[in-house]
Amino acid sequence: HHLTDVGLRGLCVMLRHFAGQAQASSVGGIRSAPPSLMQLTKIDLSGNGQITDDTVADLCHTLQHPSTGASLRHSLRDLSVRSCMKLKARSALELQSFVMHIRDAGRGGSESGGLQTINGLDLEALQNAGRASTSGSRREGLPPMTLRTYVEPDGAGKGEGLLKPNLPTLSECDVLFFACMLHLWPHIPHCHVHVVLPRELMPDDRAAQGGFLTWSRDDPADDGMFGGPGVVTNDSPYPPPSSSAKKIAAAIQAHFDAARRLFEACPTGTQLRFSVSPAIPDCEAVLAHGDHRVLGLPPSTAANADRQGELSSFAKIKQILQGKAQARRRKIARSRGEHLPANAQPARPLYVNNINSQRLHCHFRTLYGKDEMDIEHGDIMPDERYNVCLPTEVDISQAFAVATSVDLQHLELCPAHLDRL
């Protein structure tokens, strides 16, 4: 996370140097052991807030080089520059060009290298689906694309009990890159953007109680010796006080805006799902950790585990919720003086199953495994104590204009949130 443009450009120079040495030794007929840097299997720059488009373009050009790039791609398995907020449209176009280079090499029958994922996108699965569609054979259904974003509360990672999420936001590069991938592979069934709101998203005590906020600069240099409030002077111009609720509203609105930009750039035939809900109790750490891949995250998909066999975060949450549901059923049975066997099957709900198409748009079902048998709604979100009050400055009306389905659950809304519809 601390690698700068200078460091990334130096890495590109080293990669080209060692790749050139390996190529020269192979041409000269000398089969020496490849340098250790040539066994580089992963370049993970996700969450880096310092690298820019120029150095990412240099990295992509290095990996696409017809001679040195081939030897690098032979060992490289994973490349990620997600949630790098300084990366803009140019980086997305460079990554798209790199993906198309690998796709065309695979179609031509040449060696495309060992690169498997770029920004969490499984290239091997997409290429296999593309070969099946061109050959006319029956195409296996691809898993959906799921993008989990996590609103960071003010001071995340600084205070006790606050989680620092991985891959919290979608950068401009992420938005355009994933939209381009949906254009390249339109048979991806749908794209789902899920925004998680932690319970720490609450205004501070002064703003919540209507107390007075200090008219002082928000400058650490003006703080007292022991971190007290800022020094009040008569200097002009003087900024008015700002409550933490406005910062929270701006953070949430940034996630809504990123989802809107992504959906506006997606193909018109792709289903676009947008959901927002608070963090699931007892699962905050799993949600904050997230996933580096974007295909096959829902627990209902057959490919909900990666190549190393590790389950997706949503599949892990489903296991946690199933354990909580079993404990709840045993507690109810003990209160009734009954014995519940370990392999007892839950009772089926008494309703007519004729609204499956509507249930597909409930993210508690598609992402967290709610089925009203193993996992009920109360197992996921016990009561209203876990609701999040959405600031009135947040405009949610834009989501209804671009998304196929919008699912907002356990959010305290008011007419002000919908006045722009």
C-alpha positions as CSV (number, residue, x, y, z in Angstrom):
1,H,0.0,0.0,0.0
2,H,3.0,2.3,0.4
3,L,4.5,1.7,-3.1
4,T,4.9,5.0,-4.9
5,D,5.2,5.7,-8.7
6,V,8.9,5.7,-8.3
7,G,8.8,2.2,-6.8
8,L,6.4,0.8,-9.4
9,R,8.5,2.2,-12.2
10,G,11.6,0.6,-10.7
11,L,9.7,-2.7,-10.5
12,C,8.9,-2.5,-14.2
13,V,12.6,-1.8,-15.0
14,M,13.7,-4.8,-12.9
15,L,11.1,-7.1,-14.5
16,R,12.3,-6.1,-18.0
17,H,15.9,-6.6,-17.0
18,F,15.5,-10.1,-15.6
19,A,13.1,-11.1,-18.4
20,G,15.7,-9.9,-20.9
21,Q,18.4,-11.9,-19.2
22,A,16.3,-15.1,-19.2
23,Q,15.5,-14.6,-22.9
24,A,19.2,-14.0,-23.8
25,S,20.2,-17.2,-21.9
26,S,17.6,-19.3,-23.7
27,V,18.6,-17.9,-27.1
28,G,22.3,-18.6,-26.4
29,G,21.5,-22.2,-25.6
30,I,22.5,-21.9,-21.9
31,R,19.8,-23.3,-19.7
32,S,20.5,-21.6,-16.4
33,A,18.1,-21.4,-13.5
34,P,15.8,-18.4,-13.9
35,P,16.3,-15.5,-11.4
36,S,14.0,-15.5,-8.4
37,L,12.2,-12.4,-9.6
38,M,11.2,-14.3,-12.7
39,Q,9.1,-16.5,-10.4
40,L,6.8,-13.6,-9.5
41,T,3.3,-15.0,-9.2
42,K,1.3,-12.1,-7.8
43,I,1.3,-8.3,-8.2
44,D,-1.2,-6.9,-5.7
45,L,-1.4,-3.1,-5.6
46,S,-5.0,-3.0,-4.5
47,G,-5.8,-0.2,-2.1
48,N,-2.7,1.8,-3.0
49,G,-3.5,5.5,-2.8
50,Q,-0.3,6.8,-4.5
51,I,0.3,5.1,-7.8
52,T,-1.0,6.9,-10.9
53,D,-2.0,6.1,-14.5
54,D,1.5,6.6,-16.0
55,T,3.1,3.8,-14.0
56,V,0.2,1.4,-14.4
57,A,0.4,1.9,-18.1
58,D,4.2,1.2,-17.9
59,L,3.4,-2.1,-16.1
60,C,0.8,-3.1,-18.6
61,H,3.2,-2.4,-21.5
62,T,5.9,-4.4,-19.8
63,L,3.6,-7.4,-19.4
64,Q,2.3,-7.1,-23.1
65,H,5.8,-6.9,-24.6
66,P,6.1,-9.7,-27.2
67,S,9.4,-11.0,-26.0
68,T,10.0,-10.0,-22.3
69,G,6.3,-10.0,-21.5
70,A,5.8,-13.6,-22.5
71,S,8.3,-14.9,-19.9
72,L,6.7,-12.7,-17.2
73,R,3.2,-13.8,-17.9
74,H,4.4,-17.5,-17.7
75,S,4.8,-17.2,-13.9
76,L,2.5,-14.3,-13.1
77,R,-0.9,-15.6,-11.9
78,D,-2.7,-12.5,-10.3
79,L,-2.7,-8.8,-11.0
80,S,-4.8,-6.4,-9.1
81,V,-5.0,-2.6,-8.9
82,R,-8.4,-2.3,-7.4
83,S,-9.5,0.5,-5.1
84,C,-6.5,2.7,-6.1
85,M,-8.3,6.1,-6.0
86,K,-5.8,8.0,-8.1
87,L,-6.3,5.7,-11.1
88,K,-8.5,7.1,-13.8
89,A,-9.9,6.1,-17.2
90,R,-6.4,5.6,-18.8
91,S,-5.6,2.8,-16.4
92,A,-8.9,1.1,-17.2
93,L,-8.2,1.3,-20.9
94,E,-4.6,-0.1,-20.4
95,L,-6.0,-3.0,-18.4
96,Q,-8.7,-3.6,-21.1
97,S,-6.0,-3.7,-23.8
98,F,-4.0,-6.2,-21.7
99,V,-7.1,-8.4,-21.3
100,M,-7.9,-8.3,-25.0
101,H,-4.2,-9.1,-25.8
102,I,-4.5,-12.3,-23.6
103,R,-7.9,-13.2,-25.1
104,D,-6.7,-12.8,-28.6
105,A,-3.6,-14.9,-27.8
106,G,-5.7,-17.7,-26.4
107,R,-8.0,-17.6,-29.4
108,G,-5.1,-17.8,-31.8
109,G,-3.8,-21.0,-30.1
110,S,-0.6,-19.4,-29.0
111,E,0.7,-19.5,-25.5
112,S,-1.2,-16.8,-23.5
113,G,0.8,-17.3,-20.3
114,G,-0.3,-18.3,-16.8
115,L,-2.1,-15.1,-15.9
116,Q,-5.4,-16.2,-14.4
117,T,-7.0,-13.1,-12.8
118,I,-6.9,-9.4,-13.3
119,N,-8.7,-7.2,-10.7
120,G,-10.4,-10.4,-9.4
121,L,-11.7,-11.3,-12.9
122,D,-11.2,-15.0,-13.7
123,L,-9.8,-14.9,-17.2
124,E,-9.6,-18.6,-17.6
125,A,-13.4,-19.1,-16.9
126,L,-14.2,-16.3,-19.3
127,Q,-12.0,-17.7,-22.1
128,N,-13.4,-21.2,-21.7
129,A,-16.9,-19.8,-22.0
130,G,-15.9,-17.8,-25.1
131,R,-14.4,-20.9,-26.7
132,A,-17.6,-22.9,-26.0
133,S,-19.8,-20.2,-27.5
134,T,-17.7,-19.9,-30.7
135,S,-17.6,-23.7,-31.2
136,G,-21.4,-24.0,-31.0
137,S,-21.3,-26.4,-28.0
138,R,-23.5,-25.9,-25.0
139,R,-22.2,-23.1,-23.0
140,E,-21.8,-23.5,-19.2
141,G,-23.4,-20.6,-17.4
142,L,-20.9,-18.1,-16.0
143,P,-21.3,-17.0,-12.4
144,P,-22.5,-13.4,-11.8
145,M,-20.2,-10.5,-11.1
146,T,-20.5,-9.3,-7.5
147,L,-18.8,-6.1,-6.2
148,R,-18.9,-5.5,-2.5
149,T,-18.1,-2.0,-1.3
150,Y,-17.7,-1.0,2.3
151,V,-18.4,2.5,3.6
152,E,-15.5,3.4,5.9
153,P,-16.6,5.3,9.1
154,D,-14.6,8.3,10.1
155,G,-11.5,7.1,11.9
156,A,-11.6,3.5,10.7
157,G,-8.6,1.6,11.8
158,K,-7.6,4.2,14.3
159,G,-9.9,3.5,17.2
160,E,-10.5,0.3,19.1
161,G,-13.2,-1.9,17.6
162,L,-13.2,-0.2,14.2
163,L,-12.4,-2.3,11.2
164,K,-10.3,-1.3,8.2
165,P,-12.0,-2.9,5.2
166,N,-10.2,-4.3,2.2
167,L,-11.2,-3.0,-1.2
168,P,-13.7,-0.5,0.3
169,T,-14.5,1.6,-2.7
170,L,-14.7,1.5,-6.5
171,S,-12.3,3.9,-8.2
172,E,-12.8,5.5,-11.6
173,C,-10.5,2.8,-13.0
174,D,-12.6,0.0,-11.4
175,V,-15.8,1.4,-12.7
176,L,-14.7,1.6,-16.3
177,F,-12.7,-1.6,-16.2
178,F,-15.6,-3.8,-15.0
179,A,-18.0,-2.1,-17.4
180,C,-15.6,-2.9,-20.3
181,M,-15.4,-6.5,-19.1
182,L,-19.2,-6.8,-19.2
183,H,-19.1,-5.5,-22.8
184,L,-16.4,-8.0,-23.8
185,W,-18.3,-10.9,-22.1
186,P,-22.0,-10.0,-22.3
187,H,-23.0,-13.6,-21.3
188,I,-22.2,-12.7,-17.6
189,P,-25.7,-13.0,-16.2
190,H,-25.8,-9.9,-14.1
191,C,-23.7,-7.4,-12.1
192,H,-24.5,-6.9,-8.4
193,V,-23.1,-3.9,-6.4
194,H,-23.6,-4.4,-2.7
195,V,-22.9,-1.5,-0.3
196,V,-22.2,-2.4,3.3
197,L,-22.9,0.2,6.0
198,P,-21.2,-0.5,9.3
199,R,-23.0,0.4,12.5
200,E,-20.2,2.8,13.4
201,L,-21.8,5.2,10.8
202,M,-23.3,7.4,13.6
203,P,-22.8,11.1,14.1
204,D,-20.7,12.2,17.1
205,D,-22.4,13.0,20.4
206,R,-22.3,16.7,20.0
207,A,-24.1,16.7,16.6
208,A,-26.6,14.0,17.8
209,Q,-27.5,15.9,20.9
210,G,-27.7,19.3,19.1
211,G,-24.8,20.7,21.0
212,F,-22.6,23.6,19.9
213,L,-19.7,22.8,17.5
214,T,-16.5,24.8,17.9
215,W,-15.8,27.4,15.2
216,S,-12.1,26.6,14.7
217,R,-9.8,25.2,12.0
218,D,-9.8,21.5,11.4
219,D,-6.0,21.6,11.6
220,P,-3.9,19.2,13.8
221,A,-1.4,22.0,14.2
222,D,-4.0,24.1,16.1
223,D,-4.8,21.3,18.5
224,G,-3.8,21.7,22.1
225,M,-0.8,20.0,23.6
226,F,-2.9,17.1,24.8
227,G,-5.1,16.8,21.7
228,G,-7.8,19.2,22.9
229,P,-10.1,21.3,20.8
230,G,-8.8,23.8,18.3
231,V,-7.9,27.3,19.4
232,V,-10.6,29.8,18.8
233,T,-9.3,33.1,17.3
234,N,-10.7,36.1,15.4
235,D,-8.9,35.3,12.2
236,S,-10.9,35.8,9.0
237,P,-12.1,34.1,6.8
238,Y,-13.2,31.5,9.2
239,P,-14.7,28.2,8.2
240,P,-18.0,27.2,9.9
241,P,-18.1,24.0,11.9
242,S,-18.9,20.8,10.1
243,S,-20.7,17.9,11.8
244,S,-19.6,14.3,11.3
245,A,-23.1,13.6,9.8
246,K,-22.1,15.5,6.7
247,K,-18.9,13.6,6.3
248,I,-20.8,10.3,6.6
249,A,-23.3,11.5,4.0
250,A,-20.5,12.4,1.6
251,A,-18.9,8.9,2.1
252,I,-22.2,7.1,1.5
253,Q,-23.0,9.3,-1.5
254,A,-19.6,8.5,-3.0
255,H,-20.6,4.8,-3.1
256,F,-23.9,5.6,-4.7
257,D,-22.3,7.7,-7.3
258,A,-19.7,5.0,-8.2
259,A,-22.5,2.4,-8.6
260,R,-24.4,4.9,-10.9
261,R,-21.4,5.5,-13.1
262,L,-20.7,1.8,-13.4
263,F,-24.3,1.0,-14.3
264,E,-24.4,3.8,-16.9
265,A,-21.4,2.4,-18.7
266,C,-22.7,-1.3,-18.6
267,P,-24.4,-3.0,-21.6
268,T,-28.1,-2.4,-21.9
269,G,-28.8,-6.1,-21.9
270,T,-27.1,-6.8,-18.5
271,Q,-29.1,-7.1,-15.4
272,L,-27.9,-4.5,-12.9
273,R,-28.6,-5.1,-9.2
274,F,-28.0,-2.6,-6.4
275,S,-28.4,-3.4,-2.7
276,V,-27.6,-1.6,0.5
277,S,-27.8,-2.9,4.0
278,P,-26.0,-2.7,7.4
279,A,-23.2,-5.0,8.2
280,I,-24.5,-8.4,9.4
281,P,-24.0,-8.8,13.2
282,D,-21.1,-11.1,14.1
283,C,-20.0,-11.1,10.5
284,E,-18.4,-7.6,10.3
285,A,-14.9,-8.9,10.1
286,V,-15.7,-11.3,7.2
287,L,-17.5,-8.6,5.3
288,A,-14.6,-6.1,5.9
289,H,-12.1,-8.6,4.7
290,G,-14.1,-9.1,1.5
291,D,-12.9,-11.0,-1.6
292,H,-10.3,-10.2,-4.2
293,R,-12.3,-12.0,-6.9
294,V,-15.6,-10.8,-8.4
295,L,-17.1,-13.9,-10.0
296,G,-18.9,-16.6,-8.2
297,L,-19.2,-14.9,-4.8
298,P,-22.9,-15.8,-3.9
299,P,-23.1,-19.0,-1.9
300,S,-25.8,-20.4,-4.3
301,T,-23.3,-20.6,-7.2
302,A,-21.3,-23.7,-7.8
303,A,-18.0,-21.8,-8.1
304,N,-18.2,-20.1,-4.7
305,A,-14.6,-21.2,-3.8
306,D,-11.4,-20.0,-5.4
307,R,-8.7,-22.1,-7.0
308,Q,-7.1,-22.8,-3.5
309,G,-10.5,-24.0,-2.2
310,E,-11.1,-21.0,0.0
311,L,-14.8,-20.1,0.2
312,S,-16.0,-16.6,-0.7
313,S,-16.9,-14.2,2.1
314,F,-20.6,-14.6,1.5
315,A,-20.3,-18.5,1.7
316,K,-18.5,-18.1,5.0
317,I,-21.2,-15.8,6.3
318,K,-23.8,-18.3,5.3
319,Q,-22.0,-21.0,7.4
320,I,-22.0,-18.6,10.4
321,L,-25.7,-17.8,10.0
322,Q,-26.5,-21.5,9.7
323,G,-24.7,-22.1,13.0
324,K,-26.6,-19.3,14.6
325,A,-29.9,-20.7,13.3
326,Q,-29.2,-24.2,14.6
327,A,-28.3,-22.7,18.0
328,R,-31.6,-20.8,18.0
329,R,-33.6,-23.9,17.1
330,R,-32.0,-25.9,19.9
331,K,-32.7,-23.2,22.4
332,I,-36.3,-23.1,21.5
333,A,-36.5,-26.9,21.7
334,R,-34.9,-26.9,25.2
335,S,-37.4,-24.2,26.4
336,R,-40.2,-26.6,25.3
337,G,-38.6,-29.6,26.9
338,E,-37.9,-31.2,23.6
339,H,-34.7,-32.8,22.2
340,L,-33.6,-31.6,18.8
341,P,-31.4,-34.1,16.9
342,A,-28.2,-32.8,15.3
343,N,-29.4,-33.9,11.8
344,A,-33.0,-32.5,12.2
345,Q,-34.3,-30.8,9.2
346,P,-36.0,-27.4,9.6
347,A,-39.7,-27.2,8.9
348,R,-40.8,-25.8,5.5
349,P,-42.6,-22.5,5.5
350,L,-46.4,-22.6,4.8
351,Y,-46.7,-20.5,1.7
352,V,-47.3,-20.9,-2.0
353,N,-44.0,-20.7,-3.9
354,N,-45.1,-18.5,-6.7
355,I,-42.9,-15.4,-6.4
356,N,-39.4,-16.8,-7.0
357,S,-38.7,-14.1,-9.6
358,Q,-39.3,-11.4,-6.9
359,R,-37.1,-13.3,-4.4
360,L,-34.2,-13.2,-6.7
361,H,-33.9,-9.5,-6.1
362,C,-33.6,-9.8,-2.3
363,H,-29.9,-9.7,-1.5
364,F,-30.5,-11.4,1.8
365,R,-31.4,-14.5,-0.3
366,T,-28.9,-14.2,-3.1
367,L,-25.9,-13.2,-1.0
368,Y,-26.5,-14.4,2.5
369,G,-28.4,-17.6,1.9
370,K,-31.8,-16.7,3.4
371,D,-34.3,-19.4,2.5
372,E,-36.9,-19.3,5.4
373,M,-35.8,-22.9,6.3
374,D,-32.1,-23.1,7.3
375,I,-31.7,-19.4,7.6
376,E,-34.6,-17.0,8.5
377,H,-34.6,-13.2,8.3
378,G,-34.2,-12.9,12.0
379,D,-31.0,-15.0,11.9
380,I,-29.5,-12.4,9.5
381,M,-30.8,-9.2,11.1
382,P,-32.2,-9.8,14.6
383,D,-34.1,-6.6,15.2
384,E,-34.3,-2.9,14.6
385,R,-31.3,-2.1,16.8
386,Y,-29.1,-2.9,13.9
387,N,-30.7,-0.5,11.5
388,V,-28.7,2.4,10.1
389,C,-30.2,5.9,9.9
390,L,-29.3,7.2,6.4
391,P,-28.5,10.9,6.4
392,T,-31.0,13.0,4.6
393,E,-28.3,14.5,2.4
394,V,-27.9,11.1,0.7
395,D,-29.7,11.0,-2.7
396,I,-30.9,7.5,-3.3
397,S,-33.2,8.4,-6.2
398,Q,-30.4,8.1,-8.8
399,A,-30.2,4.3,-8.1
400,F,-33.7,3.8,-9.4
401,A,-32.8,5.4,-12.8
402,V,-30.0,3.1,-13.8
403,A,-30.4,-0.2,-11.9
404,T,-32.7,-3.1,-12.8
405,S,-33.5,-3.8,-9.2
406,V,-32.8,-1.8,-6.0
407,D,-32.9,-3.5,-2.6
408,L,-32.5,-1.2,0.5
409,Q,-33.0,-3.1,3.7
410,H,-32.8,-2.1,7.4
411,L,-32.2,1.6,6.5
412,E,-34.2,4.3,8.2
413,L,-35.5,6.5,5.3
414,C,-37.7,9.5,5.1
415,P,-39.5,11.4,2.3
416,A,-36.4,13.6,1.9
417,H,-34.5,10.7,0.5
418,L,-37.0,10.3,-2.4
419,D,-37.9,13.9,-3.2
420,R,-35.8,13.8,-6.4
421,L,-37.7,10.9,-8.0
